[in-house]
């Protein structure tokens, strides 16, 4: 459901994109921002509305 794409060619500025089926679409350029996006992407896995049970939803 969620995709993290990182490009870090040798000698170039790294870039990353984080996309999710829930509509999330973020990007980052530069080492520090890419690292921050990786952390944010990982945290999103715990809070994504498509991965967490919805309140009031009946059990299967």
Contact map, one row per residue, 1 for C-alpha under 8 A:
111000000000000000011100000000000000000000000000000000000000
111100000000000001111000000000000000000000001000000000000000
111110000000000011110000000000000000000000000000000000000000
011111000000000111100000000000000000010010000000000000000000
001111100000000111000000000000000000000000000000000000000000
000111110000011110000000000000000100000000000000000000000000
000011111000011100000000000000000000000000000000000000000000
000001111101111000000000000000000000000000000000000000000000
000000111111110000000000000000000000000000000000000000000000
000000011111000000000000000000000000000000000000000000000000
000000001111100000000000000000000000000000000000000000000000
000000011111110000000000000000000000000000000000000000000000
000000011011111000000000000011100000000000000000000000000000
000001111001111100000000000011100100000000000000000000000000
000001110000111110000000001111100100000000000000000000000000
000111100000011111000000001110000100100000000000000000000000
001111000000001111100000111100000000100000000000000000000000
011110000000000111110001111000000000100010000000000000000000
011100000000000011111011110000000000000000000000000000000000
111000000000000001111111100000000000000000000000000000000000
110000000000000000111111000000000000000000000000010000000000
100000000000000000011111000000000000000000000001110000000000
000000000000000000111111100000000000000000000000000000000000
000000000000000001111111110000000000000000000000000000000000
000000000000000011110011111000000000000000000000000000000000
000000000000000011100001111100000000100000000000000000000000
000000000000001111000000111110000000100000000000000000000000
000000000000001110000000011111001100100000000000000000000000
000000000000111100000000001111101100000000000000000000000000
000000000000111000000000000111111100000000000000000000000000
000000000000111000000000000011111110000000000000000000000000
000000000000000000000000000001111111000000000000000000000000
000000000000000000000000000111111111100000000000000000000000
000001000000011100000000000111111111110000000000000000000000
000000000000000000000000000000111111111000000000000000000000
000000000000000000000000000000011111111100000000000000000000
000000000000000111000000011100001111111110000000000000000000
000100000000000000000000000000000111111111000000000000000000
000000000000000000000000000000000011111111100000000000000000
000000000000000000000000000000000001111111110000000000000000
000100000000000001000000000000000000111111111000000000000000
000000000000000000000000000000000000011111111100000000000000
000000000000000000000000000000000000001111111110000000000000
000000000000000000000000000000000000000111111111000000000000
010000000000000000000000000000000000000011111111001000000000
000000000000000000000000000000000000000001111111001100000000
000000000000000000000000000000000000000000111111101100000000
000000000000000000000100000000000000000000011111111100000000
000000000000000000000100000000000000000000000011111111000000
000000000000000000001100000000000000000000000001111110000000
000000000000000000000000000000000000000000001111111110000000
000000000000000000000000000000000000000000000111111111000000
000000000000000000000000000000000000000000000000111111101000
000000000000000000000000000000000000000000000000100111111000
000000000000000000000000000000000000000000000000000011111000
000000000000000000000000000000000000000000000000000001111100
000000000000000000000000000000000000000000000000000011111110
000000000000000000000000000000000000000000000000000000011111
000000000000000000000000000000000000000000000000000000001111
000000000000000000000000000000000000000000000000000000000111
